[in-house]
Amino acid sequence: MTQIEAAKKGVITKEMLEAAKNEGVDAADLMRLTAQGKVVIPNNTNRKARLVGIGMGLRTKVNASIGTSSDIIDVRAEVEKAMAAEKAGADTLMELSCGG
């Protein structure tokens, strides 16, 4: 079941609880906003991540984007960017390679 499906049924998931704690908001409020489509909780199920919510009433997030292109193919530089973003406290990382 997805977060929005659970929220629409009035279910507070463990992901919602963790995201609410990390955001400093009430889990029931986070569930309601998720059900309304005003908040999302990104989560990669293939690895452990610190869960945060993105949307109405939540703190501003810092996103870092990395990726190679057909013009610049330097995987090492992209890994260095990702490590710098993590060290600087970025909330999310998007890998947007479109070539190479």
Protein Blocks (a to p, Z undefined) as FASTA:
>chain_A
ZZklmmmnopacfklmmmmmmnopafklmmmmmmnopaccdddfkbccddddedehiacd
ddddedddfklccfklmmmmmmmmmmnopabdcdfbfgZZ
